[in-house]
Amino acid sequence: MADSKRPALSSALHAYVPAHNPPPDAVQRELVARTRAALPDHAGMQIAQEQGPLLAFLVRLIDACHVVEIGTFTGLSALCMARALLPEGRLIACDVSAEWAEYGRAAWQRPDVADRIDLRIAPALRTLRAMPPEPHVDLAFIDADKQGYLAYWEELLPRTSGRLIAADNVCYGGQVADLPSASPNGAAIHAFNEHVLADSRVDSVMLEVADGLTLARRR
């Protein structure tokens, strides 16, 4: 299939697209700035600017009440999704770093969504396996250690209610298309992508959003 519909991503176009999405508000901008200032070596772990509105849109699109996030970091993606939840909705945020999550706790207080976010500091597999085994999750967002993606997928899929699983960084900087040169993380994401593609339990689509985003729906 021809690639004529894929324009070169110039700096002007890179600025144009976010300008036509809902802009980050003051709380989000401050959280991004604090993360970059305090954790410069890890700030790239935050979601890209265009992903916040997309995640919020998906939450609203399916009227999600129960969201699970694997990998919270400093809380930007949790903030975006929690603000889009129905009033009775709740988000379980899984991470292993209480230090990083404290940035999120402070940000979540200001738009009054802290009561919608249940932060669980523990290995995510432990948290997932303690959840009810029957389908009850409306949306799951995976953005954590790349070598754990397959295990998270297998724990989440039986618990999803036919709605959505979103997985971030599925291009992993292009390494997934150059497997001989891929790092262990890149190879793990490649294996995850192949697994999702072949999984007959879901319909899925991979999108060129930021570093790649896969959306999957349980059949």
Secondary structure as UniProt FT lines:
FT   TURN            4..5
FT   HELIX           11..19
FT   HELIX           26..38
FT   TURN            40..42
FT   HELIX           43..45
FT   TURN            49..50
FT   HELIX           51..61
FT   TURN            62..63
FT   STRAND          66..70
FT   TURN            73..74
FT   HELIX           76..84
FT   TURN            87..88
FT   STRAND          90..95
FT   HELIX           98..109
FT   TURN            110..112
FT   HELIX           114..116
FT   STRAND          117..121
FT   HELIX           124..129
FT   STRAND          137..142
FT   HELIX           146..148
FT   HELIX           149..156
FT   HELIX           157..159
FT   STRAND          160..168
FT   HELIX           172..177
FT   HELIX           179..181
FT   HELIX           184..198
FT   TURN            200..201
FT   STRAND          202..207
FT   TURN            210..211
FT   STRAND          213..218
//
